[in-house]
Amino acid sequence: MSTAREHLKQARRIVIKVGTSTLAHADSGKLNLYRIEHLVREIADLHNAGKEIIFVSSGAIAAGMNKLGVRVKPQTIPANQALAAIGQGVLMHIYEKFFAEYGQTIGQILLTGENAADDHARENSRNALQAILDMDAIPVINENDAVAVDEIKIGDNDNLSAIVAAMIGAEVLIILSDIDGLYDGNPKLDSSARLIDEVAAIDSDVERMAGGAGTKLGTGGMFTKVQAAKFATAHGVTMLIINGGVVGNLRRALSGESVGTIFPRRVT
């Protein structure tokens, strides 16, 4: 077991980020309730084990599409903002229901990149997050797609989760993806592509391996995850990319098992 993975076993404050590709069925675009419930159960059990969990979730636009029966993601910003506004309530209702079934209390916080750029807003956000944790509840953070034009255009919730991890002093950031981690090639096109267990340093070769776009529902991709890892590790946070569709992956990763790709924190 690597030193970085050994470190995961002692981690207490953990940010978990889930993307739209993990929350929704690829073919229909509708929310994958089976997967969401299993994810919530894993998070609830980690919380019961004494971990402080901050949950960053995408999926508001997909939830809005699901609610209205929209099959193809619109191209205009106002339409996406409207879908996010509709879907945000739908998504939180589902989380509230599932977390409550496992005896957990959640509190929603809507953030954008501006909350991290402004000192006063960042301090207020940090204080709100800390207060929720102090109440033994789980913060559920969503990007504020209904007003944050740049968030919709860039789809940068991966970096938002890294900012949150640094802001709240988390030890670990786990990003749940629809593939097992970072590969040295595109595993969907190249059967010989190899999963990379650990990335000690993020250089141009690693960024090149990350490639580009995400799914038809999501707006991010592996490249934004690598950028998030660069930010997180520079701020003393170890980051992992793991497959969010495999039940038990969170617990296995935090037990130090070789799951996904790990980006060890930079120690200065």
C-alpha positions in Angstrom: 0.0 0.0 0.0 1.4 3.4 -1.0 2.0 6.1 1.7 -0.7 8.2 0.0 -3.3 5.5 0.2 -2.3 4.7 3.8 -3.1 8.3 4.6 -6.6 7.8 3.5 -7.4 5.5 6.3 -6.9 8.2 8.9 -8.8 10.9 7.0 -11.7 12.5 8.9 -12.9 15.4 6.8 -13.7 14.3 3.3 -15.3 16.1 0.3 -17.2 13.8 -2.1 -18.2 15.1 -5.5 -20.6 13.3 -7.8 -21.1 14.2 -11.4 -24.2 14.1 -13.6 -22.9 11.1 -15.5 -23.0 9.1 -12.2 -26.4 10.3 -11.2 -28.3 9.8 -14.4 -28.9 6.9 -16.8 -26.8 7.3 -19.9 -29.5 6.3 -22.4 -32.7 7.9 -21.0 -31.1 10.8 -19.1 -33.4 10.1 -16.2 -32.1 10.0 -12.6 -30.6 6.7 -11.5 -32.4 6.2 -8.2 -30.8 2.9 -7.5 -27.3 4.4 -7.8 -28.2 7.5 -5.9 -29.7 5.5 -3.0 -26.6 3.3 -2.7 -24.3 6.4 -2.8 -26.4 8.0 -0.1 -26.2 4.8 2.0 -22.4 4.7 1.7 -22.1 8.4 2.6 -24.5 7.9 5.6 -22.4 4.9 6.8 -19.2 6.9 6.6 -20.8 9.6 8.6 -21.9 7.1 11.2 -18.3 5.9 11.4 -17.2 9.4 12.5 -16.2 10.9 9.2 -17.1 14.5 8.4 -18.6 14.5 4.9 -19.1 17.4 2.6 -21.1 16.3 -0.4 -20.8 18.3 -3.7 -23.4 17.3 -6.3 -24.0 18.1 -9.9 -27.2 17.1 -11.6 -29.6 20.0 -11.2 -30.0 20.5 -15.0 -30.4 16.7 -15.6 -33.1 16.7 -12.8 -34.9 19.5 -14.5 -34.7 17.8 -17.9 -36.1 14.7 -16.2 -39.0 16.6 -14.6 -40.0 18.3 -17.8 -39.4 15.3 -20.1 -36.6 17.1 -22.0 -34.4 14.5 -23.7 -31.7 16.7 -25.3 -29.8 19.3 -23.3 -30.6 22.8 -24.6 -27.8 25.0 -26.1 -29.0 28.3 -24.8 -27.9 29.7 -21.4 -31.4 30.9 -20.3 -32.9 27.4 -21.0 -30.2 25.7 -18.9 -30.7 28.2 -16.1 -34.4 27.5 -16.1 -33.8 23.7 -16.1 -31.4 24.2 -13.2 -33.9 26.2 -11.2 -36.5 23.5 -11.7 -34.2 20.6 -11.1 -32.5 22.0 -8.0 -35.6 21.4 -5.9 -36.2 18.0 -7.4 -32.6 16.9 -6.6 -32.7 18.1 -3.0 -36.1 16.4 -2.4 -34.5 13.1 -3.5 -31.5 13.7 -1.3 -33.6 14.7 1.7 -35.7 11.6 1.3 -32.8 9.1 1.0 -30.6 10.7 3.6 -33.5 10.8 6.1 -34.2 7.1 5.5 -30.7 6.5 6.9 -31.1 8.9 9.8 -29.0 11.7 8.4 -29.7 15.5 8.4 -28.5 17.5 5.4 -28.2 21.2 4.7 -28.0 22.8 1.3 -25.5 25.5 0.3 -25.4 27.0 -3.2 -22.0 28.2 -4.3 -20.3 29.6 -7.4 -16.7 30.4 -8.2 -17.3 34.0 -6.9 -17.8 32.6 -3.4 -14.1 31.6 -3.4 -12.7 34.6 -5.2 -14.0 37.2 -2.7 -12.5 37.1 0.8 -15.7 38.1 2.6 -17.8 35.6 0.7 -15.3 32.9 1.2 -15.2 33.4 4.9 -19.0 33.4 5.1 -19.2 30.2 3.1 -16.5 28.5 5.3 -18.4 29.6 8.4 -21.7 28.2 7.1 -20.1 24.9 6.2 -18.4 24.6 9.6 -21.7 25.4 11.4 -23.4 22.6 9.5 -20.6 20.1 10.4 -20.8 21.3 14.0 -24.5 20.3 14.0 -23.5 16.8 13.0 -25.2 17.3 9.6 -24.0 16.8 6.1 -23.6 19.8 3.8 -24.9 19.2 0.3 -23.3 21.7 -2.0 -24.6 22.5 -5.5 -23.3 24.8 -8.1 -25.8 27.7 -8.5 -26.5 27.0 -12.1 -29.6 29.2 -12.1 -27.5 32.3 -11.8 -23.9 31.3 -12.5 -23.5 31.6 -16.3 -19.9 30.6 -16.2 -20.7 27.5 -14.2 -23.1 26.4 -16.9 -20.8 27.2 -19.8 -17.7 25.6 -18.3 -19.3 22.9 -16.2 -16.5 23.3 -13.7 -18.0 21.6 -10.7 -14.9 19.5 -10.4 -12.8 22.6 -9.6 -15.6 23.9 -7.4 -15.2 20.8 -5.2 -11.5 21.3 -5.0 -12.1 24.9 -3.9 -14.5 23.7 -1.3 -12.0 21.1 -0.1 -9.3 23.7 0.3 -11.7 26.2 1.9 -12.9 23.8 4.6 -9.5 22.2 5.3 -10.5 18.7 4.0 -7.9 16.0 4.0 -9.3 14.2 1.0 -11.4 15.0 -2.1 -13.0 12.1 -3.9 -14.4 12.7 -7.3 -16.9 10.1 -8.5 -16.7 9.5 -12.2 -18.3 7.2 -14.8 -15.0 5.4 -15.4 -12.4 3.9 -13.0 -10.0 6.7 -13.0 -7.3 8.3 -15.2 -6.0 6.1 -18.0 -2.9 6.5 -20.2 -5.3 6.4 -23.2 -9.0 6.5 -23.9 -10.4 3.2 -22.5 -13.6 3.6 -24.6 -11.5 3.6 -27.8 -8.3 1.7 -26.9 -8.6 -1.7 -25.2 -4.9 -1.5 -24.2 -5.4 1.7 -22.2 -4.0 1.3 -18.7 -5.5 2.7 -15.5 -2.9 4.9 -13.6 -2.8 4.0 -9.9 -1.0 7.1 -8.7 0.0 10.5 -10.2 2.8 12.0 -8.2 3.0 15.2 -10.2 0.7 16.8 -12.8 2.6 17.8 -15.9 1.8 18.4 -19.5 1.8 14.6 -20.2 -0.8 14.0 -17.6 -3.0 16.8 -18.9 -2.7 15.4 -22.4 -3.8 12.0 -21.1 -6.9 13.6 -19.5 -8.3 14.4 -23.0 -11.5 16.5 -23.3 -15.3 16.4 -23.2 -17.7 14.6 -21.0 -21.1 13.0 -21.6 -24.1 14.4 -23.4 -25.7 15.2 -20.0 -22.7 16.4 -18.1 -20.4 19.3 -19.1 -17.1 18.3 -17.6 -14.6 15.7 -18.4 -11.4 14.1 -17.2 -9.4 17.3 -18.0 -11.4 19.4 -15.4 -10.8 16.6 -12.9 -7.0 16.8 -13.4 -7.2 20.6 -13.1 -9.1 20.1 -9.8 -6.4 17.7 -8.6 -3.7 20.3 -9.4 -5.5 22.8 -7.2 -6.4 20.4 -4.4 -3.0 18.8 -4.0 -1.3 22.3 -4.0 -3.5 23.1 -1.0 -2.7 20.0 1.0 -5.6 17.9 -0.1 -5.2 14.3 -1.5 -7.6 13.7 -4.4 -9.0 10.5 -5.9 -10.9 9.8 -9.0 -13.0 6.6 -8.7 -15.9 4.9 -10.4 -19.1 6.2 -8.8 -21.1 3.4 -10.3 -19.5 0.6 -8.3 -21.2 0.0 -5.0 -18.7 0.0 -2.1 -15.9 1.9 -4.0 -16.0 4.8 -1.5 -15.4 2.5 1.5 -12.7 0.5 -0.3 -10.9 3.7 -1.3 -11.0 5.1 2.2 -9.7 1.8 3.5 -6.6 2.2 1.5 -7.4 -0.3 -1.2 -6.1 0.4 -4.8 -9.2 1.9 -6.2 -9.2 4.5 -9.0 -6.4 7.1 -9.4 -4.9 8.9 -6.4 -3.2 12.3 -6.6 -1.2 12.7 -3.3 -1.2 16.0 -1.5 1.9 18.2 -1.9 3.6 18.5 1.4 5.7 21.7 1.7 
